[in-house]
């Protein structure tokens, strides 16, 4: 299954790719996505999505949990698009 297709599969169980982790930097008061030779400062919604990428929950259950934190009719589409992009970037598998 290609990365864009994964973002639309409700049964997909995304997980952070090998060598990728999220930390909270207390000095910057920001969540960071750490990868070999790369650091990305995450906004709150990106961090919330990626923290749920453990491989335990399906895309549908992740969206359901996120709907408690974030409002909006476009939430399912936004999460799916973000995770498809994250898969293409190699952040999740």
C-alpha positions as CSV (number, residue, x, y, z in Angstrom):
1,X,0.0,0.0,0.0
2,X,1.4,3.4,-0.9
3,X,1.7,6.2,1.6
4,X,-1.1,8.3,0.2
5,X,-3.4,5.2,0.3
6,X,-2.5,4.5,3.9
7,X,-3.8,7.9,5.0
8,X,-7.2,6.9,3.8
9,X,-7.3,3.3,5.2
10,X,-9.3,3.4,8.5
11,X,-7.6,0.2,9.6
12,X,-4.0,1.5,9.2
13,X,-2.1,1.4,12.4
14,X,0.6,4.1,12.0
15,X,3.7,4.0,14.1
16,X,6.8,6.1,14.2
17,X,9.5,4.9,11.9
18,X,12.6,3.3,13.2
19,X,15.0,5.9,14.6
20,X,12.2,8.5,14.9
21,X,11.1,9.8,18.3
22,X,9.3,12.7,19.9
23,X,10.5,14.7,22.9
24,X,9.4,17.8,24.6
25,X,12.2,20.4,24.8
26,X,11.6,22.3,28.1
27,X,14.0,25.1,27.1
28,X,12.0,25.9,23.9
29,X,8.7,24.7,25.4
30,X,8.2,22.8,22.2
31,X,7.7,19.2,21.0
32,X,10.4,18.0,18.7
33,X,10.5,15.2,16.1
34,X,14.0,13.7,16.3
35,X,15.4,11.8,13.4
36,X,19.0,11.0,12.4
37,X,20.5,14.3,11.4
38,X,17.2,16.1,11.5
39,X,15.0,17.9,14.0
40,X,11.6,19.2,13.3
41,X,9.7,21.6,15.7
42,X,6.1,20.4,15.9
43,X,3.0,22.4,16.4
44,X,0.5,21.1,19.0
45,X,-1.8,19.3,16.5
46,X,1.2,17.5,14.8
47,X,2.6,16.5,18.1
48,X,-0.8,15.1,19.3
49,X,-1.2,13.1,16.1
50,X,2.4,11.7,16.1
51,X,2.3,10.8,19.8
52,X,-0.6,8.5,18.9
53,X,1.5,6.7,16.2
54,X,2.4,3.7,18.4
55,X,1.1,0.9,16.1
56,X,-1.5,0.1,18.7
57,X,-4.4,2.2,17.4
58,X,-6.1,2.3,14.0
59,X,-6.4,5.5,12.0
60,X,-10.1,5.6,12.9
61,X,-9.5,5.2,16.7
62,X,-6.8,7.9,16.5
63,X,-9.2,10.3,14.8
64,X,-11.9,9.5,17.4
65,X,-9.4,10.3,20.3
66,X,-8.2,13.5,18.6
67,X,-11.7,14.7,18.2
68,X,-11.9,15.1,22.0
69,X,-8.9,17.5,21.8
70,X,-9.5,19.3,18.5
71,X,-12.7,20.5,17.0
72,X,-13.7,20.7,13.4
73,X,-15.5,18.9,10.6
74,X,-12.4,18.5,8.6
75,X,-10.5,16.7,11.4
76,X,-10.6,13.2,9.7
77,X,-9.4,14.6,6.4
78,X,-6.7,16.8,8.1
79,X,-5.4,13.8,10.2
80,X,-5.4,11.5,7.1
81,X,-3.6,14.0,5.0
82,X,-1.0,14.8,7.7
83,X,-0.3,11.1,8.2
84,X,0.0,10.5,4.5
85,X,2.6,13.3,4.3
86,X,4.4,12.0,7.4
87,X,4.6,8.5,5.7
88,X,6.0,10.0,2.6
89,X,8.6,11.9,4.7
90,X,9.5,8.7,6.4
91,X,8.3,9.8,9.8
92,X,5.7,7.0,10.2
93,X,5.2,3.6,8.7
